[in-house]
Amino acid sequence: MDRDNLVAPQSTPTESTNGDAPLARPHRRGFSWTWLGVAPFFLFAILFLFLPSVSIFVRSFESLGGGFTLQNFADIFNKSDIRNAYAMSLKVSAITALGGAFFGFLLAYAVILGGLPRWARTFLLSFSGVASNFAGVPLAFAFVATMGNNGLVTRIIERLLNFDIHAAGFSIYNFWGLSIVYMYFQFPLMVLIMAPALDGLRREWREACENLGGTGYHYWRYVALPILLPTLLGTAILLFGNAFGAYATAYAFTGSFLNLVTIVIGAQIQGDVLYNPGLGNAMAFGMIIIMSVIMLVYARLQRLAARWVR
Amino acid sequence: MKRFPLFSWVWFILGLMYFFVPLISTMEFSLRMLKGRYTFEAYRVAFQDPRFYTSFGYSLLWAIITMVCSLLLVVPTAYWVQLRLPKLRPYVEFVTLMPFVVPAVVLIFGLIRIYGRPPLVLTTTPAALIVGYIVLSLPYMYRSVDSGLRAVDIRTLTEAAQSLGANWLTIIRDVILPNLRVALLSGMFLTFAIVMGEFTFASLLSWPAFGPYIEEIGSMRAYTPQAVSVMSFAVTWLSIAGIQWLGRGGAGQVQTAGAR
């Protein structure tokens, strides 16, 4: 009895101190029509995003005879051409993500903090917006016109140095050529995301560091880089996914000679090249898994990065 | 005073070269069809092909249908979430980010497997293509509409209109949409740019479109593909330029791009 008296007065104020006016009407329970407003959107998402994904998941366990099997997932690792396709896709994505992140970061640094005039920054950011959207068939042809057998850069090098790079064994229709093409849409994306982050580094932080006797090295090592790190890593991961899912550019550029996961899946759609529908589903599902992991890590890093944004 | 920022200039110029050398090369290449001199011959050849017009026309058609459907799907949802169901925002955002998780090739793969057979056959109609394009446009459309809705106080506007006796149709048409004009146009321009150059969906679903057309002539001819690529670049460039021009159209306007 005593205890109840002690506890009761405490709980009543906490209920009313949250600032809300008392409810004029009690909440209506039961069916609410409000939900109908978003029903078409979620219906669309279920029909055309979730169902296809679920179907890929379920069918990747389907054997040739239609029964349940785990063999398809084992085949991803066992069959050399599929393993190689994954390895190649991961390699291109990793290289272009690292290269794009490095080049993009330094470029963003140059125009935001590097003491360049204002127009350089406006120009670069506008162009990055355009270039990050230049992907696909036209981009592939642009690089054929640049570094191909008869490309502008090829001819300029030949005229200036009297050296035919293609005769010397250089080719753009391989791993490195494709990486150079991918870089065209990778580093502008890095610039677009890093520029606001670099802008967010406040002058006070640098001044505080200097007042405490820190040098430029100390500022970058202990203040700026730790703040930027989540954004840097997050964007690099985003670039990775960006390259990993790319199909059109690679298809138009290498004419499906380069063995990427997306190319194999595309071929599997056009005709069952793997002679096993279940294996095709397992390959597609593998891509979804990798992309999900990428987006999860990205989301986490974004949350970390958001701490410093006001 | 400050030193001359040599490092910054070097990187900046390197960056510009990466941007421009391929563009310049493409243009130069497209002019070299006749030996020994620069002519617009490749463009003349490109314009002579009737399939150039039909494929461009089809892409235009797909783009318009996609823009309309995407707007109809996204605007009411974003508005309703902002106004009545803020709790659902994370779920809606999750859905709009799904296209980044499911690559286009994989999505197509799944769509064909499900909607290529009864009970619901979509792959024999352009519906599957449009569905794919709507999915592609979702992240961009939702983000621009959502930031547009956040920029104006949608709740107050709606309540003000309601207290003046407006019905829902009037509220949407005369109050909400005019305030969202810039956001909607940005989303539409981006969708337009994406659909006009799209290759994966159209190619794998075998519908005529500009992207597959460029790829196809690429395997048949030299020089003309580059000429058509230049035109395709121009379409993308104009759409994005349109967005950036809209974005700076006065104080308090929304901008879709990550840039400030």
Interface residues (C-beta under 8 A of the other chain):
Chain A: T34 W35 G37 V38 P40 F41 F42 F44 A45 F48 L49 L51 P52 S53 S55 I56 R59 F103 L106 L107 Y109 A110 V111 G114 G115 L116 A120 L124 L125 S126 F127 S128 G129 V130 A131 N133 F134 A135 G136 V137 P138 L139 A140 F141 A142 F143 V144 A145 T146 N150 G151 L152 V153 M183 Y184 F187 P188 V191 L192 I193 A195 P196 D199 G241 F244 G245 A246 Y247 A248 Y251 A252 G255 T262 I265 G266 Q268 I269 Q270 G280 N281 A284 M287 I288 M291 S292 M295
Chain B: K2 P5 F7 S8 W9 W11 F12 L14 G15 L16 Y18 F19 V21 P22 L23 I24 S25 T26 E28 F29 S30 L73 V74 P76 T77 W80 V81 R84 L85 L88 Y91 V92 V95 L97 M98 P99 F100 V101 V102 P103 A104 V105 V106 L107 I108 F109 G110 L111 I112 R113 I114 V131 I134 V135 A193 I194 G197 E198 F199 T200 S203 L204 G211 I214 E215 G218 S219 P225 Q226 V228 S229 S232 F233 T236 W237 I240 A241 I243 Q244 A257 G258 A259 R260
